[in-house]
Amino acid sequence: MTTHATGRRAEQIAREFLSGQGLKPVEENWHCRLGEIDLIMRERDVLVFVEVRFRKNSRFGTPAETVGHTKQRRLVLAAHHYLQRFRKPPPCRFDIVAMTAEPALQMEWIRNAFDATL
């Protein structure tokens, strides 16, 4: 399986998991010139921007640790761009779904993983 296909599969697993937790899908792989948001979902009145990270194992760090300051900044900028379509933007948050495959599939859902400050 290619890296791209593995990433898409991880996003599908994350979307299904979050849907099972009551979140509603809004957008997948939303792109703009500032970046990409893997999943945009809604939990009641909150718009949730989700970054999905997958690693085969945690030998060189966890998947969540790869969402550093630079990636967070890109996500925030892309989210601001997305929110321009709303006259009155809803409350928002940034979540991370981190997955590792070995020894067995493990998933960590980090709600409100970071602040949206630039």
Phi and psi restraints in degrees (range 20) as a CNS / XPLOR table:
assign (resid 1 and name C) (resid 2 and name N)
       (resid 2 and name CA) (resid 2 and name C) 1.0 -72.1 20.0 2
assign (resid 2 and name N) (resid 2 and name CA)
       (resid 2 and name C) (resid 3 and name N) 1.0 163.8 20.0 2
assign (resid 2 and name C) (resid 3 and name N)
       (resid 3 and name CA) (resid 3 and name C) 1.0 -60.1 20.0 2
assign (resid 3 and name N) (resid 3 and name CA)
       (resid 3 and name C) (resid 4 and name N) 1.0 -41.7 20.0 2
assign (resid 3 and name C) (resid 4 and name N)
       (resid 4 and name CA) (resid 4 and name C) 1.0 -61.9 20.0 2
assign (resid 4 and name N) (resid 4 and name CA)
       (resid 4 and name C) (resid 5 and name N) 1.0 -46.3 20.0 2
assign (resid 4 and name C) (resid 5 and name N)
       (resid 5 and name CA) (resid 5 and name C) 1.0 -65.2 20.0 2
assign (resid 5 and name N) (resid 5 and name CA)
       (resid 5 and name C) (resid 6 and name N) 1.0 -38.4 20.0 2
assign (resid 5 and name C) (resid 6 and name N)
       (resid 6 and name CA) (resid 6 and name C) 1.0 -63.4 20.0 2
assign (resid 6 and name N) (resid 6 and name CA)
       (resid 6 and name C) (resid 7 and name N) 1.0 -42.2 20.0 2
assign (resid 6 and name C) (resid 7 and name N)
       (resid 7 and name CA) (resid 7 and name C) 1.0 -63.2 20.0 2
assign (resid 7 and name N) (resid 7 and name CA)
       (resid 7 and name C) (resid 8 and name N) 1.0 -43.0 20.0 2
assign (resid 7 and name C) (resid 8 and name N)
       (resid 8 and name CA) (resid 8 and name C) 1.0 -64.1 20.0 2
assign (resid 8 and name N) (resid 8 and name CA)
       (resid 8 and name C) (resid 9 and name N) 1.0 -39.4 20.0 2
assign (resid 8 and name C) (resid 9 and name N)
       (resid 9 and name CA) (resid 9 and name C) 1.0 -65.0 20.0 2
assign (resid 9 and name N) (resid 9 and name CA)
       (resid 9 and name C) (resid 10 and name N) 1.0 -41.3 20.0 2
assign (resid 9 and name C) (resid 10 and name N)
       (resid 10 and name CA) (resid 10 and name C) 1.0 -62.1 20.0 2
assign (resid 10 and name N) (resid 10 and name CA)
       (resid 10 and name C) (resid 11 and name N) 1.0 -41.1 20.0 2
assign (resid 10 and name C) (resid 11 and name N)
       (resid 11 and name CA) (resid 11 and name C) 1.0 -64.2 20.0 2
assign (resid 11 and name N) (resid 11 and name CA)
       (resid 11 and name C) (resid 12 and name N) 1.0 -38.0 20.0 2
assign (resid 11 and name C) (resid 12 and name N)
       (resid 12 and name CA) (resid 12 and name C) 1.0 -64.6 20.0 2
assign (resid 12 and name N) (resid 12 and name CA)
       (resid 12 and name C) (resid 13 and name N) 1.0 -44.8 20.0 2
assign (resid 12 and name C) (resid 13 and name N)
       (resid 13 and name CA) (resid 13 and name C) 1.0 -61.8 20.0 2
assign (resid 13 and name N) (resid 13 and name CA)
       (resid 13 and name C) (resid 14 and name N) 1.0 -43.6 20.0 2
assign (resid 13 and name C) (resid 14 and name N)
       (resid 14 and name CA) (resid 14 and name C) 1.0 -62.7 20.0 2
assign (resid 14 and name N) (resid 14 and name CA)
       (resid 14 and name C) (resid 15 and name N) 1.0 -45.0 20.0 2
assign (resid 14 and name C) (resid 15 and name N)
       (resid 15 and name CA) (resid 15 and name C) 1.0 -60.0 20.0 2
assign (resid 15 and name N) (resid 15 and name CA)
       (resid 15 and name C) (resid 16 and name N) 1.0 -45.5 20.0 2
assign (resid 15 and name C) (resid 16 and name N)
       (resid 16 and name CA) (resid 16 and name C) 1.0 -63.9 20.0 2
assign (resid 16 and name N) (resid 16 and name CA)
       (resid 16 and name C) (resid 17 and name N) 1.0 -41.3 20.0 2
assign (resid 16 and name C) (resid 17 and name N)
       (resid 17 and name CA) (resid 17 and name C) 1.0 -62.0 20.0 2
assign (resid 17 and name N) (resid 17 and name CA)
       (resid 17 and name C) (resid 18 and name N) 1.0 -50.0 20.0 2
assign (resid 17 and name C) (resid 18 and name N)
       (resid 18 and name CA) (resid 18 and name C) 1.0 -65.3 20.0 2
assign (resid 18 and name N) (resid 18 and name CA)
       (resid 18 and name C) (resid 19 and name N) 1.0 -36.1 20.0 2
assign (resid 18 and name C) (resid 19 and name N)
       (resid 19 and name CA) (resid 19 and name C) 1.0 -61.8 20.0 2
assign (resid 19 and name N) (resid 19 and name CA)
       (resid 19 and name C) (resid 20 and name N) 1.0 -39.7 20.0 2
assign (resid 19 and name C) (resid 20 and name N)
       (resid 20 and name CA) (resid 20 and name C) 1.0 -65.1 20.0 2
assign (resid 20 and name N) (resid 20 and name CA)
       (resid 20 and name C) (resid 21 and name N) 1.0 -21.5 20.0 2
assign (resid 20 and name C) (resid 21 and name N)
       (resid 21 and name CA) (resid 21 and name C) 1.0 -90.8 20.0 2
assign (resid 21 and name N) (resid 21 and name CA)
       (resid 21 and name C) (resid 22 and name N) 1.0 3.7 20.0 2
assign (resid 21 and name C) (resid 22 and name N)
       (resid 22 and name CA) (resid 22 and name C) 1.0 102.0 20.0 2
assign (resid 22 and name N) (resid 22 and name CA)
       (resid 22 and name C) (resid 23 and name N) 1.0 -1.5 20.0 2
assign (resid 22 and name C) (resid 23 and name N)
       (resid 23 and name CA) (resid 23 and name C) 1.0 -80.8 20.0 2
assign (resid 23 and name N) (resid 23 and name CA)
       (resid 23 and name C) (resid 24 and name N) 1.0 149.5 20.0 2
assign (resid 23 and name C) (resid 24 and name N)
       (resid 24 and name CA) (resid 24 and name C) 1.0 -110.0 20.0 2
assign (resid 24 and name N) (resid 24 and name CA)
       (resid 24 and name C) (resid 25 and name N) 1.0 128.4 20.0 2
assign (resid 24 and name C) (resid 25 and name N)
       (resid 25 and name CA) (resid 25 and name C) 1.0 -64.9 20.0 2
assign (resid 25 and name N) (resid 25 and name CA)
       (resid 25 and name C) (resid 26 and name N) 1.0 138.4 20.0 2
assign (resid 25 and name C) (resid 26 and name N)
       (resid 26 and name CA) (resid 26 and name C) 1.0 -116.5 20.0 2
assign (resid 26 and name N) (resid 26 and name CA)
       (resid 26 and name C) (resid 27 and name N) 1.0 -51.6 20.0 2
assign (resid 26 and name C) (resid 27 and name N)
       (resid 27 and name CA) (resid 27 and name C) 1.0 -144.3 20.0 2
assign (resid 27 and name N) (resid 27 and name CA)
       (resid 27 and name C) (resid 28 and name N) 1.0 152.9 20.0 2
assign (resid 27 and name C) (resid 28 and name N)
       (resid 28 and name CA) (resid 28 and name C) 1.0 -127.1 20.0 2
assign (resid 28 and name N) (resid 28 and name CA)
       (resid 28 and name C) (resid 29 and name N) 1.0 138.4 20.0 2
assign (resid 28 and name C) (resid 29 and name N)
       (resid 29 and name CA) (resid 29 and name C) 1.0 49.2 20.0 2
assign (resid 29 and name N) (resid 29 and name CA)
       (resid 29 and name C) (resid 30 and name N) 1.0 52.5 20.0 2
assign (resid 29 and name C) (resid 30 and name N)
       (resid 30 and name CA) (resid 30 and name C) 1.0 -76.8 20.0 2
assign (resid 30 and name N) (resid 30 and name CA)
       (resid 30 and name C) (resid 31 and name N) 1.0 126.1 20.0 2
assign (resid 30 and name C) (resid 31 and name N)
       (resid 31 and name CA) (resid 31 and name C) 1.0 -114.2 20.0 2
assign (resid 31 and name N) (resid 31 and name CA)
       (resid 31 and name C) (resid 32 and name N) 1.0 146.8 20.0 2
assign (resid 31 and name C) (resid 32 and name N)
       (resid 32 and name CA) (resid 32 and name C) 1.0 -148.5 20.0 2
assign (resid 32 and name N) (resid 32 and name CA)
       (resid 32 and name C) (resid 33 and name N) 1.0 177.9 20.0 2
assign (resid 32 and name C) (resid 33 and name N)
       (resid 33 and name CA) (resid 33 and name C) 1.0 -65.2 20.0 2
assign (resid 33 and name N) (resid 33 and name CA)
       (resid 33 and name C) (resid 34 and name N) 1.0 -17.3 20.0 2
assign (resid 33 and name C) (resid 34 and name N)
       (resid 34 and name CA) (resid 34 and name C) 1.0 -90.9 20.0 2
assign (resid 34 and name N) (resid 34 and name CA)
       (resid 34 and name C) (resid 35 and name N) 1.0 -13.5 20.0 2
assign (resid 34 and name C) (resid 35 and name N)
       (resid 35 and name CA) (resid 35 and name C) 1.0 153.1 20.0 2
assign (resid 35 and name N) (resid 35 and name CA)
       (resid 35 and name C) (resid 36 and name N) 1.0 -167.3 20.0 2
assign (resid 35 and name C) (resid 36 and name N)
       (resid 36 and name CA) (resid 36 and name C) 1.0 -128.3 20.0 2
assign (resid 36 and name N) (resid 36 and name CA)
       (resid 36 and name C) (resid 37 and name N) 1.0 143.6 20.0 2
assign (resid 36 and name C) (resid 37 and name N)
       (resid 37 and name CA) (resid 37 and name C) 1.0 -115.3 20.0 2
assign (resid 37 and name N) (resid 37 and name CA)
       (resid 37 and name C) (resid 38 and name N) 1.0 122.4 20.0 2
assign (resid 37 and name C) (resid 38 and name N)
       (resid 38 and name CA) (resid 38 and name C) 1.0 -60.4 20.0 2
assign (resid 38 and name N) (resid 38 and name CA)
       (resid 38 and name C) (resid 39 and name N) 1.0 -54.1 20.0 2
assign (resid 38 and name C) (resid 39 and name N)
       (resid 39 and name CA) (resid 39 and name C) 1.0 -136.7 20.0 2
assign (resid 39 and name N) (resid 39 and name CA)
       (resid 39 and name C) (resid 40 and name N) 1.0 139.1 20.0 2
assign (resid 39 and name C) (resid 40 and name N)
       (resid 40 and name CA) (resid 40 and name C) 1.0 -120.0 20.0 2
assign (resid 40 and name N) (resid 40 and name CA)
       (resid 40 and name C) (resid 41 and name N) 1.0 122.8 20.0 2
assign (resid 40 and name C) (resid 41 and name N)
       (resid 41 and name CA) (resid 41 and name C) 1.0 -131.2 20.0 2
assign (resid 41 and name N) (resid 41 and name CA)
       (resid 41 and name C) (resid 42 and name N) 1.0 169.1 20.0 2
assign (resid 41 and name C) (resid 42 and name N)
       (resid 42 and name CA) (resid 42 and name C) 1.0 -125.3 20.0 2
assign (resid 42 and name N) (resid 42 and name CA)
       (resid 42 and name C) (resid 43 and name N) 1.0 131.5 20.0 2
assign (resid 42 and name C) (resid 43 and name N)
       (resid 43 and name CA) (resid 43 and name C) 1.0 -120.8 20.0 2
assign (resid 43 and name N) (resid 43 and name CA)
       (resid 43 and name C) (resid 44 and name N) 1.0 105.0 20.0 2
assign (resid 43 and name C) (resid 44 and name N)
       (resid 44 and name CA) (resid 44 and name C) 1.0 53.6 20.0 2
assign (resid 44 and name N) (resid 44 and name CA)
       (resid 44 and name C) (resid 45 and name N) 1.0 -116.3 20.0 2
assign (resid 44 and name C) (resid 45 and name N)
       (resid 45 and name CA) (resid 45 and name C) 1.0 -97.5 20.0 2
assign (resid 45 and name N) (resid 45 and name CA)
       (resid 45 and name C) (resid 46 and name N) 1.0 7.4 20.0 2
assign (resid 45 and name C) (resid 46 and name N)
       (resid 46 and name CA) (resid 46 and name C) 1.0 -101.4 20.0 2
assign (resid 46 and name N) (resid 46 and name CA)
       (resid 46 and name C) (resid 47 and name N) 1.0 131.1 20.0 2
assign (resid 46 and name C) (resid 47 and name N)
       (resid 47 and name CA) (resid 47 and name C) 1.0 -88.3 20.0 2
assign (resid 47 and name N) (resid 47 and name CA)
       (resid 47 and name C) (resid 48 and name N) 1.0 127.3 20.0 2
assign (resid 47 and name C) (resid 48 and name N)
       (resid 48 and name CA) (resid 48 and name C) 1.0 -114.3 20.0 2
assign (resid 48 and name N) (resid 48 and name CA)
       (resid 48 and name C) (resid 49 and name N) 1.0 119.2 20.0 2
assign (resid 48 and name C) (resid 49 and name N)
       (resid 49 and name CA) (resid 49 and name C) 1.0 -94.6 20.0 2
assign (resid 49 and name N) (resid 49 and name CA)
       (resid 49 and name C) (resid 50 and name N) 1.0 120.5 20.0 2
assign (resid 49 and name C) (resid 50 and name N)
       (resid 50 and name CA) (resid 50 and name C) 1.0 -113.9 20.0 2
assign (resid 50 and name N) (resid 50 and name CA)
       (resid 50 and name C) (resid 51 and name N) 1.0 127.4 20.0 2
assign (resid 50 and name C) (resid 51 and name N)
       (resid 51 and name CA) (resid 51 and name C) 1.0 -102.3 20.0 2
assign (resid 51 and name N) (resid 51 and name CA)
       (resid 51 and name C) (resid 52 and name N) 1.0 124.6 20.0 2
assign (resid 51 and name C) (resid 52 and name N)
       (resid 52 and name CA) (resid 52 and name C) 1.0 -103.1 20.0 2
assign (resid 52 and name N) (resid 52 and name CA)
       (resid 52 and name C) (resid 53 and name N) 1.0 128.3 20.0 2
assign (resid 52 and name C) (resid 53 and name N)
       (resid 53 and name CA) (resid 53 and name C) 1.0 -125.9 20.0 2
assign (resid 53 and name N) (resid 53 and name CA)
       (resid 53 and name C) (resid 54 and name N) 1.0 135.8 20.0 2
assign (resid 53 and name C) (resid 54 and name N)
       (resid 54 and name CA) (resid 54 and name C) 1.0 -131.0 20.0 2
assign (resid 54 and name N) (resid 54 and name CA)
       (resid 54 and name C) (resid 55 and name N) 1.0 137.8 20.0 2
assign (resid 54 and name C) (resid 55 and name N)
       (resid 55 and name CA) (resid 55 and name C) 1.0 -138.4 20.0 2
assign (resid 55 and name N) (resid 55 and name CA)
       (resid 55 and name C) (resid 56 and name N) 1.0 147.8 20.0 2
assign (resid 55 and name C) (resid 56 and name N)
       (resid 56 and name CA) (resid 56 and name C) 1.0 -60.7 20.0 2
assign (resid 56 and name N) (resid 56 and name CA)
       (resid 56 and name C) (resid 57 and name N) 1.0 -43.1 20.0 2
assign (resid 56 and name C) (resid 57 and name N)
       (resid 57 and name CA) (resid 57 and name C) 1.0 -151.9 20.0 2
assign (resid 57 and name N) (resid 57 and name CA)
       (resid 57 and name C) (resid 58 and name N) 1.0 177.7 20.0 2
assign (resid 57 and name C) (resid 58 and name N)
       (resid 58 and name CA) (resid 58 and name C) 1.0 -102.9 20.0 2
assign (resid 58 and name N) (resid 58 and name CA)
       (resid 58 and name C) (resid 59 and name N) 1.0 19.5 20.0 2
assign (resid 58 and name C) (resid 59 and name N)
       (resid 59 and name CA) (resid 59 and name C) 1.0 -54.4 20.0 2
assign (resid 59 and name N) (resid 59 and name CA)
       (resid 59 and name C) (resid 60 and name N) 1.0 -38.0 20.0 2
assign (resid 59 and name C) (resid 60 and name N)
       (resid 60 and name CA) (resid 60 and name C) 1.0 -111.3 20.0 2
assign (resid 60 and name N) (resid 60 and name CA)
       (resid 60 and name C) (resid 61 and name N) 1.0 27.0 20.0 2
assign (resid 60 and name C) (resid 61 and name N)
       (resid 61 and name CA) (resid 61 and name C) 1.0 116.3 20.0 2
assign (resid 61 and name N) (resid 61 and name CA)
       (resid 61 and name C) (resid 62 and name N) 1.0 160.0 20.0 2
assign (resid 61 and name C) (resid 62 and name N)
       (resid 62 and name CA) (resid 62 and name C) 1.0 -80.1 20.0 2
assign (resid 62 and name N) (resid 62 and name CA)
       (resid 62 and name C) (resid 63 and name N) 1.0 157.8 20.0 2
assign (resid 62 and name C) (resid 63 and name N)
       (resid 63 and name CA) (resid 63 and name C) 1.0 -59.5 20.0 2
assign (resid 63 and name N) (resid 63 and name CA)
       (resid 63 and name C) (resid 64 and name N) 1.0 -37.4 20.0 2
assign (resid 63 and name C) (resid 64 and name N)
       (resid 64 and name CA) (resid 64 and name C) 1.0 -63.8 20.0 2
assign (resid 64 and name N) (resid 64 and name CA)
       (resid 64 and name C) (resid 65 and name N) 1.0 -31.1 20.0 2
assign (resid 64 and name C) (resid 65 and name N)
       (resid 65 and name CA) (resid 65 and name C) 1.0 -67.0 20.0 2
assign (resid 65 and name N) (resid 65 and name CA)
       (resid 65 and name C) (resid 66 and name N) 1.0 -16.2 20.0 2
assign (resid 65 and name C) (resid 66 and name N)
       (resid 66 and name CA) (resid 66 and name C) 1.0 -81.2 20.0 2
assign (resid 66 and name N) (resid 66 and name CA)
       (resid 66 and name C) (resid 67 and name N) 1.0 -4.6 20.0 2
assign (resid 66 and name C) (resid 67 and name N)
       (resid 67 and name CA) (resid 67 and name C) 1.0 -94.6 20.0 2
assign (resid 67 and name N) (resid 67 and name CA)
       (resid 67 and name C) (resid 68 and name N) 1.0 77.0 20.0 2
assign (resid 67 and name C) (resid 68 and name N)
       (resid 68 and name CA) (resid 68 and name C) 1.0 -83.4 20.0 2
assign (resid 68 and name N) (resid 68 and name CA)
       (resid 68 and name C) (resid 69 and name N) 1.0 -172.0 20.0 2
assign (resid 68 and name C) (resid 69 and name N)
       (resid 69 and name CA) (resid 69 and name C) 1.0 -58.8 20.0 2
assign (resid 69 and name N) (resid 69 and name CA)
       (resid 69 and name C) (resid 70 and name N) 1.0 -43.1 20.0 2
assign (resid 69 and name C) (resid 70 and name N)
       (resid 70 and name CA) (resid 70 and name C) 1.0 -63.2 20.0 2
assign (resid 70 and name N) (resid 70 and name CA)
       (resid 70 and name C) (resid 71 and name N) 1.0 -45.1 20.0 2
assign (resid 70 and name C) (resid 71 and name N)
       (resid 71 and name CA) (resid 71 and name C) 1.0 -65.3 20.0 2
assign (resid 71 and name N) (resid 71 and name CA)
       (resid 71 and name C) (resid 72 and name N) 1.0 -41.5 20.0 2
assign (resid 71 and name C) (resid 72 and name N)
       (resid 72 and name CA) (resid 72 and name C) 1.0 -59.5 20.0 2
assign (resid 72 and name N) (resid 72 and name CA)
       (resid 72 and name C) (resid 73 and name N) 1.0 -43.9 20.0 2
assign (resid 72 and name C) (resid 73 and name N)
       (resid 73 and name CA) (resid 73 and name C) 1.0 -60.9 20.0 2
assign (resid 73 and name N) (resid 73 and name CA)
       (resid 73 and name C) (resid 74 and name N) 1.0 -44.0 20.0 2
assign (resid 73 and name C) (resid 74 and name N)
       (resid 74 and name CA) (resid 74 and name C) 1.0 -62.4 20.0 2
assign (resid 74 and name N) (resid 74 and name CA)
       (resid 74 and name C) (resid 75 and name N) 1.0 -41.1 20.0 2
assign (resid 74 and name C) (resid 75 and name N)
       (resid 75 and name CA) (resid 75 and name C) 1.0 -64.0 20.0 2
assign (resid 75 and name N) (resid 75 and name CA)
       (resid 75 and name C) (resid 76 and name N) 1.0 -42.6 20.0 2
assign (resid 75 and name C) (resid 76 and name N)
       (resid 76 and name CA) (resid 76 and name C) 1.0 -64.2 20.0 2
assign (resid 76 and name N) (resid 76 and name CA)
       (resid 76 and name C) (resid 77 and name N) 1.0 -44.6 20.0 2
assign (resid 76 and name C) (resid 77 and name N)
       (resid 77 and name CA) (resid 77 and name C) 1.0 -62.5 20.0 2
assign (resid 77 and name N) (resid 77 and name CA)
       (resid 77 and name C) (resid 78 and name N) 1.0 -43.3 20.0 2
assign (resid 77 and name C) (resid 78 and name N)
       (resid 78 and name CA) (resid 78 and name C) 1.0 -64.0 20.0 2
assign (resid 78 and name N) (resid 78 and name CA)
       (resid 78 and name C) (resid 79 and name N) 1.0 -40.7 20.0 2
assign (resid 78 and name C) (resid 79 and name N)
       (resid 79 and name CA) (resid 79 and name C) 1.0 -63.6 20.0 2
assign (resid 79 and name N) (resid 79 and name CA)
       (resid 79 and name C) (resid 80 and name N) 1.0 -41.6 20.0 2
assign (resid 79 and name C) (resid 80 and name N)
       (resid 80 and name CA) (resid 80 and name C) 1.0 -59.6 20.0 2
assign (resid 80 and name N) (resid 80 and name CA)
       (resid 80 and name C) (resid 81 and name N) 1.0 -41.8 20.0 2
assign (resid 80 and name C) (resid 81 and name N)
       (resid 81 and name CA) (resid 81 and name C) 1.0 -62.5 20.0 2
assign (resid 81 and name N) (resid 81 and name CA)
       (resid 81 and name C) (resid 82 and name N) 1.0 -44.3 20.0 2
assign (resid 81 and name C) (resid 82 and name N)
       (resid 82 and name CA) (resid 82 and name C) 1.0 -60.7 20.0 2
assign (resid 82 and name N) (resid 82 and name CA)
       (resid 82 and name C) (resid 83 and name N) 1.0 -40.3 20.0 2
assign (resid 82 and name C) (resid 83 and name N)
       (resid 83 and name CA) (resid 83 and name C) 1.0 -71.8 20.0 2
assign (resid 83 and name N) (resid 83 and name CA)
       (resid 83 and name C) (resid 84 and name N) 1.0 -11.4 20.0 2
assign (resid 83 and name C) (resid 84 and name N)
       (resid 84 and name CA) (resid 84 and name C) 1.0 -64.3 20.0 2
assign (resid 84 and name N) (resid 84 and name CA)
       (resid 84 and name C) (resid 85 and name N) 1.0 -18.4 20.0 2
assign (resid 84 and name C) (resid 85 and name N)
       (resid 85 and name CA) (resid 85 and name C) 1.0 -75.1 20.0 2
assign (resid 85 and name N) (resid 85 and name CA)
       (resid 85 and name C) (resid 86 and name N) 1.0 -11.6 20.0 2
assign (resid 85 and name C) (resid 86 and name N)
       (resid 86 and name CA) (resid 86 and name C) 1.0 -98.9 20.0 2
assign (resid 86 and name N) (resid 86 and name CA)
       (resid 86 and name C) (resid 87 and name N) 1.0 136.0 20.0 2
assign (resid 86 and name C) (resid 87 and name N)
       (resid 87 and name CA) (resid 87 and name C) 1.0 -65.7 20.0 2
assign (resid 87 and name N) (resid 87 and name CA)
       (resid 87 and name C) (resid 88 and name N) 1.0 -46.4 20.0 2
assign (resid 87 and name C) (resid 88 and name N)
       (resid 88 and name CA) (resid 88 and name C) 1.0 -126.2 20.0 2
assign (resid 88 and name N) (resid 88 and name CA)
       (resid 88 and name C) (resid 89 and name N) 1.0 100.0 20.0 2
assign (resid 88 and name C) (resid 89 and name N)
       (resid 89 and name CA) (resid 89 and name C) 1.0 -59.6 20.0 2
assign (resid 89 and name N) (resid 89 and name CA)
       (resid 89 and name C) (resid 90 and name N) 1.0 141.3 20.0 2
assign (resid 89 and name C) (resid 90 and name N)
       (resid 90 and name CA) (resid 90 and name C) 1.0 -75.6 20.0 2
assign (resid 90 and name N) (resid 90 and name CA)
       (resid 90 and name C) (resid 91 and name N) 1.0 167.1 20.0 2
assign (resid 90 and name C) (resid 91 and name N)
       (resid 91 and name CA) (resid 91 and name C) 1.0 -60.0 20.0 2
assign (resid 91 and name N) (resid 91 and name CA)
       (resid 91 and name C) (resid 92 and name N) 1.0 146.1 20.0 2
assign (resid 91 and name C) (resid 92 and name N)
       (resid 92 and name CA) (resid 92 and name C) 1.0 -134.3 20.0 2
assign (resid 92 and name N) (resid 92 and name CA)
       (resid 92 and name C) (resid 93 and name N) 1.0 162.5 20.0 2
assign (resid 92 and name C) (resid 93 and name N)
       (resid 93 and name CA) (resid 93 and name C) 1.0 -153.3 20.0 2
assign (resid 93 and name N) (resid 93 and name CA)
       (resid 93 and name C) (resid 94 and name N) 1.0 164.8 20.0 2
assign (resid 93 and name C) (resid 94 and name N)
       (resid 94 and name CA) (resid 94 and name C) 1.0 -115.9 20.0 2
assign (resid 94 and name N) (resid 94 and name CA)
       (resid 94 and name C) (resid 95 and name N) 1.0 122.4 20.0 2
assign (resid 94 and name C) (resid 95 and name N)
       (resid 95 and name CA) (resid 95 and name C) 1.0 -113.4 20.0 2
assign (resid 95 and name N) (resid 95 and name CA)
       (resid 95 and name C) (resid 96 and name N) 1.0 157.2 20.0 2
assign (resid 95 and name C) (resid 96 and name N)
       (resid 96 and name CA) (resid 96 and name C) 1.0 -124.0 20.0 2
assign (resid 96 and name N) (resid 96 and name CA)
       (resid 96 and name C) (resid 97 and name N) 1.0 134.8 20.0 2
assign (resid 96 and name C) (resid 97 and name N)
       (resid 97 and name CA) (resid 97 and name C) 1.0 -112.7 20.0 2
assign (resid 97 and name N) (resid 97 and name CA)
       (resid 97 and name C) (resid 98 and name N) 1.0 113.6 20.0 2
assign (resid 97 and name C) (resid 98 and name N)
       (resid 98 and name CA) (resid 98 and name C) 1.0 -109.6 20.0 2
assign (resid 98 and name N) (resid 98 and name CA)
       (resid 98 and name C) (resid 99 and name N) 1.0 130.0 20.0 2
assign (resid 98 and name C) (resid 99 and name N)
       (resid 99 and name CA) (resid 99 and name C) 1.0 -128.4 20.0 2
assign (resid 99 and name N) (resid 99 and name CA)
       (resid 99 and name C) (resid 100 and name N) 1.0 142.8 20.0 2
assign (resid 99 and name C) (resid 100 and name N)
       (resid 100 and name CA) (resid 100 and name C) 1.0 -126.5 20.0 2
assign (resid 100 and name N) (resid 100 and name CA)
       (resid 100 and name C) (resid 101 and name N) 1.0 149.1 20.0 2
assign (resid 100 and name C) (resid 101 and name N)
       (resid 101 and name CA) (resid 101 and name C) 1.0 -96.2 20.0 2
assign (resid 101 and name N) (resid 101 and name CA)
       (resid 101 and name C) (resid 102 and name N) 1.0 -25.3 20.0 2
assign (resid 101 and name C) (resid 102 and name N)
       (resid 102 and name CA) (resid 102 and name C) 1.0 -116.7 20.0 2
assign (resid 102 and name N) (resid 102 and name CA)
       (resid 102 and name C) (resid 103 and name N) 1.0 140.1 20.0 2
assign (resid 102 and name C) (resid 103 and name N)
       (resid 103 and name CA) (resid 103 and name C) 1.0 -76.7 20.0 2
assign (resid 103 and name N) (resid 103 and name CA)
       (resid 103 and name C) (resid 104 and name N) 1.0 -26.1 20.0 2
assign (resid 103 and name C) (resid 104 and name N)
       (resid 104 and name CA) (resid 104 and name C) 1.0 -139.4 20.0 2
assign (resid 104 and name N) (resid 104 and name CA)
       (resid 104 and name C) (resid 105 and name N) 1.0 161.7 20.0 2
assign (resid 104 and name C) (resid 105 and name N)
       (resid 105 and name CA) (resid 105 and name C) 1.0 -59.4 20.0 2
assign (resid 105 and name N) (resid 105 and name CA)
       (resid 105 and name C) (resid 106 and name N) 1.0 124.1 20.0 2
assign (resid 105 and name C) (resid 106 and name N)
       (resid 106 and name CA) (resid 106 and name C) 1.0 -124.9 20.0 2
assign (resid 106 and name N) (resid 106 and name CA)
       (resid 106 and name C) (resid 107 and name N) 1.0 139.8 20.0 2
assign (resid 106 and name C) (resid 107 and name N)
       (resid 107 and name CA) (resid 107 and name C) 1.0 -131.3 20.0 2
assign (resid 107 and name N) (resid 107 and name CA)
       (resid 107 and name C) (resid 108 and name N) 1.0 136.8 20.0 2
assign (resid 107 and name C) (resid 108 and name N)
       (resid 108 and name CA) (resid 108 and name C) 1.0 -124.8 20.0 2
assign (resid 108 and name N) (resid 108 and name CA)
       (resid 108 and name C) (resid 109 and name N) 1.0 125.0 20.0 2
assign (resid 108 and name C) (resid 109 and name N)
       (resid 109 and name CA) (resid 109 and name C) 1.0 -104.7 20.0 2
assign (resid 109 and name N) (resid 109 and name CA)
       (resid 109 and name C) (resid 110 and name N) 1.0 114.3 20.0 2
assign (resid 109 and name C) (resid 110 and name N)
       (resid 110 and name CA) (resid 110 and name C) 1.0 -105.9 20.0 2
assign (resid 110 and name N) (resid 110 and name CA)
       (resid 110 and name C) (resid 111 and name N) 1.0 102.4 20.0 2
assign (resid 110 and name C) (resid 111 and name N)
       (resid 111 and name CA) (resid 111 and name C) 1.0 -77.7 20.0 2
assign (resid 111 and name N) (resid 111 and name CA)
       (resid 111 and name C) (resid 112 and name N) 1.0 140.3 20.0 2
assign (resid 111 and name C) (resid 112 and name N)
       (resid 112 and name CA) (resid 112 and name C) 1.0 52.0 20.0 2
assign (resid 112 and name N) (resid 112 and name CA)
       (resid 112 and name C) (resid 113 and name N) 1.0 52.5 20.0 2
assign (resid 112 and name C) (resid 113 and name N)
       (resid 113 and name CA) (resid 113 and name C) 1.0 -64.9 20.0 2
assign (resid 113 and name N) (resid 113 and name CA)
       (resid 113 and name C) (resid 114 and name N) 1.0 -29.6 20.0 2
assign (resid 113 and name C) (resid 114 and name N)
       (resid 114 and name CA) (resid 114 and name C) 1.0 -156.8 20.0 2
assign (resid 114 and name N) (resid 114 and name CA)
       (resid 114 and name C) (resid 115 and name N) 1.0 161.0 20.0 2
assign (resid 114 and name C) (resid 115 and name N)
       (resid 115 and name CA) (resid 115 and name C) 1.0 -79.0 20.0 2
assign (resid 115 and name N) (resid 115 and name CA)
       (resid 115 and name C) (resid 116 and name N) 1.0 155.2 20.0 2
assign (resid 115 and name C) (resid 116 and name N)
       (resid 116 and name CA) (resid 116 and name C) 1.0 -90.7 20.0 2
assign (resid 116 and name N) (resid 116 and name CA)
       (resid 116 and name C) (resid 117 and name N) 1.0 23.6 20.0 2
assign (resid 116 and name C) (resid 117 and name N)
       (resid 117 and name CA) (resid 117 and name C) 1.0 -81.3 20.0 2
assign (resid 117 and name N) (resid 117 and name CA)
       (resid 117 and name C) (resid 118 and name N) 1.0 144.2 20.0 2
